[in-house]
Amino acid sequence: MGFVMAIAPVVIVGGIVVFVIQRLKHKFNQDNQGKKKSKGDQDLLDILIPMGMLIGCAIGVIWGMFFQISLLSTVSLGAGIGYLFGYFAYEIYN
């Protein structure tokens, strides 16, 4: 049971990363990437996914402090879920 709990975050985050990369690759192949006219809007669009990962890591650290879950698991899951939410924000803002 301990092995499954150690491997589960890697499998979950790996699935999220593969999903997001495949979606972005599909958008790139269709030449439908996000291009904004102003530099400020383009900068915001470019930083949404990394900012989602940072916020997810912070939430994972806070979650790990209050619950009896490994800090490594909560940080990795937080980063993966933040990556997914950052991608969704990218899609909405695009």
Buried (B, 14 or more C-beta within 10 A) or exposed (E): EEEEEEEEBEEBBEEBBEEBEEEBEEBEEEEEEBEBEEEEEEEBBEEBBEBBBBBBBBBBEEBBEEEEBEEEBBBBBBBBBBBBBBBBBBEEEE
